[in-house]
Amino acid sequence: MELNDILIFKKAILNEVEGYEFYKIAAHNAEDDMAKRLFNEMANEEKDHLEWLRDVFQKLGGDNNDQFQLSLMETPASPNIFTWDNVSVKNPSLAVSIFGMAMTFERESIVLYQEAMKESEDENAKRVFEILFKWEKGHLEKFSRAYERYSEDWWATQNFHPF
């Protein structure tokens, strides 16, 4: 594996650690049980991704291509346990802030993995970067929907009605 690919893996691992910590903090600050559960579940998903990435990274270090192929089959599927449309947060300002920050993180990760797919010469690494890209894109779509919903709630609490 090329040095640049190794650096991308390290960044990916760090992104998952940061995501885990971010969602744990969000859960701690959530004002209702549904939001706490949602953010804790998201933190657990990030933790699962972290474990998968560490495993794949270790397997890539060897010369056994079959072992790497096996690691790709162990890709943790998204459990689709998040029902963002049913989440209620008592403080829309907090929700807008959390989802806005999460969207920024996801966008940055998407760009990172898109560039990695283009620049990597290792086909196995490219496949991993593509998996990561798809994970982050899925997260961004979920967060965007939630952000739009809570933005409307936030504006309503501001008593701002332009029309």
NUTOR-453167 format. One record per residue (C-alpha): x, y, z; chain. Coordinates in nm, 3 decimals. Example, Ala and Ser with C-alpha at 12.3 -4.5 7.8 and 13.67 -1.06 7.14 Angstrom:
2
<pt <1.230,-0.450,0.780>,"A">,
<pt <1.367,-0.106,0.714>,"A">,
END
This chain:
163
<pt <0.000,0.000,0.000>,"A">,
<pt <0.121,0.350,-0.084>,"A">,
<pt <0.204,0.601,0.189>,"A">,
<pt <-0.080,0.830,0.078>,"A">,
<pt <-0.329,0.543,0.114>,"A">,
<pt <-0.200,0.475,0.464>,"A">,
<pt <-0.247,0.841,0.553>,"A">,
<pt <-0.605,0.831,0.422>,"A">,
<pt <-0.674,0.525,0.638>,"A">,
<pt <-0.535,0.705,0.941>,"A">,
<pt <-0.757,1.005,0.864>,"A">,
<pt <-1.058,0.776,0.821>,"A">,
<pt <-0.988,0.611,1.156>,"A">,
<pt <-0.953,0.951,1.321>,"A">,
<pt <-1.279,1.068,1.159>,"A">,
<pt <-1.461,0.774,1.315>,"A">,
<pt <-1.310,0.846,1.657>,"A">,
<pt <-1.410,1.211,1.629>,"A">,
<pt <-1.759,1.114,1.514>,"A">,
<pt <-1.795,0.877,1.808>,"A">,
<pt <-1.691,1.148,2.056>,"A">,
<pt <-1.910,1.410,1.888>,"A">,
<pt <-2.223,1.195,1.910>,"A">,
<pt <-2.152,1.097,2.270>,"A">,
<pt <-2.133,1.468,2.357>,"A">,
<pt <-2.453,1.533,2.159>,"A">,
<pt <-2.627,1.251,2.349>,"A">,
<pt <-2.508,1.394,2.680>,"A">,
<pt <-2.649,1.736,2.588>,"A">,
<pt <-2.976,1.615,2.439>,"A">,
<pt <-3.282,1.724,2.632>,"A">,
<pt <-3.510,1.429,2.571>,"A">,
<pt <-3.477,1.050,2.578>,"A">,
<pt <-3.543,0.999,2.206>,"A">,
<pt <-3.263,1.237,2.106>,"A">,
<pt <-3.027,1.080,2.361>,"A">,
<pt <-3.099,0.735,2.219>,"A">,
<pt <-3.056,0.856,1.862>,"A">,
<pt <-2.716,1.013,1.927>,"A">,
<pt <-2.597,0.714,2.131>,"A">,
<pt <-2.696,0.483,1.845>,"A">,
<pt <-2.508,0.705,1.600>,"A">,
<pt <-2.203,0.693,1.828>,"A">,
<pt <-2.224,0.313,1.833>,"A">,
<pt <-2.240,0.305,1.452>,"A">,
<pt <-1.925,0.518,1.436>,"A">,
<pt <-1.759,0.279,1.683>,"A">,
<pt <-1.851,-0.019,1.459>,"A">,
<pt <-1.704,0.162,1.159>,"A">,
<pt <-1.387,0.230,1.357>,"A">,
<pt <-1.344,-0.137,1.444>,"A">,
<pt <-1.403,-0.237,1.080>,"A">,
<pt <-1.150,0.018,0.955>,"A">,
<pt <-0.884,-0.098,1.201>,"A">,
<pt <-0.940,-0.458,1.095>,"A">,
<pt <-0.921,-0.376,0.723>,"A">,
<pt <-0.613,-0.161,0.774>,"A">,
<pt <-0.431,-0.446,0.952>,"A">,
<pt <-0.527,-0.692,0.681>,"A">,
<pt <-0.405,-0.458,0.408>,"A">,
<pt <-0.059,-0.461,0.563>,"A">,
<pt <-0.007,-0.825,0.458>,"A">,
<pt <0.051,-0.977,0.117>,"A">,
<pt <-0.244,-1.212,0.130>,"A">,
<pt <-0.504,-1.075,-0.112>,"A">,
<pt <-0.756,-1.341,-0.010>,"A">,
<pt <-0.749,-1.214,0.347>,"A">,
<pt <-0.823,-0.864,0.222>,"A">,
<pt <-1.112,-0.988,0.010>,"A">,
<pt <-1.254,-1.156,0.317>,"A">,
<pt <-1.227,-0.832,0.512>,"A">,
<pt <-1.442,-0.659,0.251>,"A">,
<pt <-1.715,-0.918,0.301>,"A">,
<pt <-1.726,-0.826,0.669>,"A">,
<pt <-1.836,-0.470,0.590>,"A">,
<pt <-2.073,-0.365,0.866>,"A">,
<pt <-2.407,-0.285,0.706>,"A">,
<pt <-2.591,0.020,0.825>,"A">,
<pt <-2.861,-0.106,1.061>,"A">,
<pt <-3.100,0.167,0.939>,"A">,
<pt <-3.219,0.208,1.297>,"A">,
<pt <-3.244,0.584,1.274>,"A">,
<pt <-3.588,0.723,1.223>,"A">,
<pt <-3.486,1.086,1.194>,"A">,
<pt <-3.835,1.204,1.105>,"A">,
<pt <-3.973,1.083,1.439>,"A">,
<pt <-3.712,1.243,1.664>,"A">,
<pt <-3.828,1.522,1.888>,"A">,
<pt <-3.581,1.767,2.037>,"A">,
<pt <-3.713,2.021,2.283>,"A">,
<pt <-3.447,2.278,2.190>,"A">,
<pt <-3.447,2.331,1.812>,"A">,
<pt <-3.142,2.558,1.839>,"A">,
<pt <-2.935,2.270,1.979>,"A">,
<pt <-3.066,2.031,1.714>,"A">,
<pt <-2.989,2.272,1.428>,"A">,
<pt <-2.637,2.322,1.565>,"A">,
<pt <-2.567,1.951,1.607>,"A">,
<pt <-2.704,1.850,1.268>,"A">,
<pt <-2.534,2.145,1.098>,"A">,
<pt <-2.197,2.045,1.243>,"A">,
<pt <-2.257,1.681,1.154>,"A">,
<pt <-2.331,1.778,0.793>,"A">,
<pt <-2.004,1.971,0.776>,"A">,
<pt <-1.810,1.669,0.903>,"A">,
<pt <-1.980,1.439,0.653>,"A">,
<pt <-1.912,1.674,0.360>,"A">,
<pt <-1.544,1.694,0.451>,"A">,
<pt <-1.523,1.316,0.471>,"A">,
<pt <-1.698,1.277,0.135>,"A">,
<pt <-1.442,1.505,-0.033>,"A">,
<pt <-1.157,1.317,0.136>,"A">,
<pt <-1.275,0.979,0.008>,"A">,
<pt <-1.359,1.108,-0.341>,"A">,
<pt <-1.005,1.240,-0.375>,"A">,
<pt <-0.861,0.920,-0.230>,"A">,
<pt <-1.049,0.709,-0.487>,"A">,
<pt <-0.907,0.922,-0.768>,"A">,
<pt <-0.549,0.934,-0.639>,"A">,
<pt <-0.494,0.581,-0.510>,"A">,
<pt <-0.321,0.331,-0.735>,"A">,
<pt <-0.414,0.036,-0.512>,"A">,
<pt <-0.742,-0.122,-0.628>,"A">,
<pt <-0.813,-0.270,-0.285>,"A">,
<pt <-0.766,0.067,-0.116>,"A">,
<pt <-0.991,0.230,-0.378>,"A">,
<pt <-1.267,-0.018,-0.294>,"A">,
<pt <-1.238,0.061,0.076>,"A">,
<pt <-1.246,0.435,0.005>,"A">,
<pt <-1.558,0.381,-0.204>,"A">,
<pt <-1.727,0.203,0.088>,"A">,
<pt <-1.633,0.490,0.318>,"A">,
<pt <-1.762,0.742,0.064>,"A">,
<pt <-2.099,0.564,0.052>,"A">,
<pt <-2.125,0.552,0.432>,"A">,
<pt <-2.060,0.924,0.464>,"A">,
<pt <-2.297,1.011,0.179>,"A">,
<pt <-2.573,0.815,0.351>,"A">,
<pt <-2.508,0.997,0.677>,"A">,
<pt <-2.515,1.334,0.500>,"A">,
<pt <-2.853,1.256,0.344>,"A">,
<pt <-3.000,1.163,0.684>,"A">,
<pt <-2.853,1.469,0.853>,"A">,
<pt <-2.973,1.701,0.576>,"A">,
<pt <-3.333,1.587,0.621>,"A">,
<pt <-3.313,1.631,0.997>,"A">,
<pt <-3.144,1.969,0.962>,"A">,
<pt <-3.422,2.097,0.735>,"A">,
<pt <-3.687,1.978,0.978>,"A">,
<pt <-3.525,2.135,1.283>,"A">,
<pt <-3.448,2.455,1.093>,"A">,
<pt <-3.821,2.501,1.043>,"A">,
<pt <-3.880,2.440,1.414>,"A">,
<pt <-3.606,2.688,1.502>,"A">,
<pt <-3.756,2.960,1.283>,"A">,
<pt <-4.095,2.899,1.442>,"A">,
<pt <-3.946,2.958,1.790>,"A">,
<pt <-3.805,3.290,1.667>,"A">,
<pt <-4.154,3.416,1.583>,"A">,
<pt <-4.023,3.508,1.240>,"A">,
<pt <-4.284,3.482,0.968>,"A">,
<pt <-4.179,3.673,0.654>,"A">,
<pt <-4.508,3.608,0.472>,"A">,
END
